[in-house]
């Protein structure tokens, strides 16, 4: 079995913290998800997560105007320079300060970054050949406190910075004769944003208390002729010079008047002159500048809006809320959602693959059941009927039905066609369900309880309780049916795993005794062997026919690793609490996958009992349990330095209010800096065997054998022009000319190259065509099938592509679904036209034969 699985996608988390960034075309959005970055394609309804990781959670993202370079900065100021199209890390850098904002200039030649009380401007890589990718251009000083925001003018010659000293400063990129940096002061709270207008003659500043100031670069004399303003500054010059000298002056003051709410995030679109403000009460507003006309005000969440972003056209607004893990994209003109995604609010407890492997269901402590599309990475339905944490979910092997068990004492069945809860199963007395199993036919569902130690059996059709299986002396931890559906195996904290004959009259029970609590059980696909993991870190394998243990894997040392900030033992010696709480066989039954309360997921070969590979879920140091060694320099009298709040994020009164219930042992964990522990609660293999998923602290992580990026040698070509394409075609290099035409993306050039290729060469070209261009060629074929009269030629192309790349197209059928539908439409139309022509000719021939000569 292959074990070279690679990280493929992160589905369960859509936003964690930081800023949202649109791509220059405005069709995709970048979102920080912990220490990774996810891209959501809003037009094609797809998403993927970049394969690189940072040391801690990402705080800021910047993308250059050409979408070729991306810079990500974590909480400590460490930065990565990433090749955006290839998703490859080019360089690592440390700013040595916490970064609050980073922006590329509009021309892409520089980027500015906050650096304590200063602003640093660096040359962007790629324009000048240097040994170091990051070259400091200049450091700009003048603020008396931490700078919080940076924005450039449209000509890239100036930038304005906002600071916690309640002022904004305007700097020039290079020294300009007659220009001195200007200070814009007058706000009474920390500045959240400052921007230039499109023309550059106005500056807008927004503070935390909801004040908006409009500044203009005019003389006091012009100001007095137009509007009265009290901001006349005393200068040691003559009165006439004082009246004619140009300065940045306040021309208007506006206030948002949101009672009890403060400005948390803001964004400005210079071309559309739109100002978007996100408040701490979940309300956002849109204002047209400079008139300050309120276009729109809407409440979209119950928590504060942490970040706001506007796409290039000014039509789509993106909002992120870190407390709820929400990502929303709103089209304000039509007042409709473009995207609305949210991960589980608390831990993700369980997952299950659908029978075709295209969907994954997850359940969490927030009581919600979510179903994710593995192809697009989006959650397409959420069920919130449970009132307690969801402990287990299972797909029915046949039909579009999903089952879930919860600590609220119910087992629910959901219809994935109509998206409704059509059946609810309950026990005679209230119990908490901790395990769930569905037989292969989908007619019987079983659930194990934590308090009564019983297994309840229901009929899905009638919803009636059929049987109660008693015998365990501890909470039921795991249930699973055999492949035949005749036997049910259960694991319990009473140190036993039992096999039940659910449908037999004798109700025979086979008991397998272990040395410790059984945490998870799994059936081998052929139903002849079971695996059981115990609290002492062992995995025992039992032969069902002979009721004999055939193998034992000591996995505690393999899964051990990681040290918390408060641990007094080293990571090497801290393996006492490590164990596998989830097991899953591979499709061929030769290997087993295990995950538990550790940062590792392990794959073992059962026959040789050898560890094949260990996967580390995350390298994020923002989680507990990822470090192997602790630095004694980070230990203080008040505890570990990582757990001490070192900023003023909780300076507002509403953030410091203790909302916990009286008598709660832990209190409100959000009032102090807490770090979740890295672990995986459930692991499952895909039915195809080419991927597996893990429900972890990070979210729903998918590992796959399929390579996400495909190498294209034509990426190395620089000069692709219409003339070079036609020259290549004249030289009879048909494949190269076709690929060059697709890269040029000129429809008439593509059509000319396509029509010029001889029919005998089609088979060779389709066989050698890079897979990267399959979607473009198939989409082109779907278009020409309805217009081009060369029916046999078109079908030859289609037949060659399907024969040469059929396996790949089958594996990626989700991505090509729309193209397949267009092709089917074109082929059907051609068939109908040919059928009609044949019928007409047949009628004509019959008519002519019936006439006398």
Protein Blocks (a to p, Z undefined) as FASTA:
>chain_A
ZZkbccfbdfkbcbfbdcddddfklpaccddehjaccdddfklopadddfbdcfbdcfbd
cddfkopaccdddfkopacdddfklopafbdcdehiacfbdcddfklpaccddehjbccd
dddehjaccfblbdcfbdcehiabdcfbdcddfkopaccdddfkopacdddfbacehiac
dddehiabdcfbdcddfkopaccdddfkopacddddddfklmmmmpgcfkbccddddfkl
mmmpccdddfbdcdekighiacfbdcddfklopacdddfkopacddddfklpafbdcdfb
fbdcfbdcddfkomaccdddfklopacdddfklopafbdcdddfbdcfbdcddfkopacc
dddfkopacdddfklopafbdcfkbfbdcfbdcddfedjddddddfkopacdddfklopa
fbdcddfbdcddfbdcddfkopaccdddfklopacdddfklopafbdcehiacdcfbdcd
dfkopaccdddfkopacdddfkbmnlpacddddfbdcfbdcddfklpaccdddfkopacd
ddfklopafbdcdfklmmggcjdfkbcbdfklmmmlgccfbdcddfkopaccdddddfbd
cdddfklopafbdcdfbfcfkbghkafbdcfklpcfkbpfklpcfbfklmpfklmpcfbd
ehianlpfklpccddddddfbdcddfklpaccdddfklccdddfbdfbdcdfklmpmbdc
fklmmmmmmnopaklmmmmmmmnopaklmmmmmmmpcfklmmmmmmmpcfklmmmmmmmm
mmmmmmmmclmlmmmmmmmmmmmmmmmmmmmmmmmmmmmmmmmmmmmmmmmmmmmmmmmm
mmmmmmmmmpcZZ
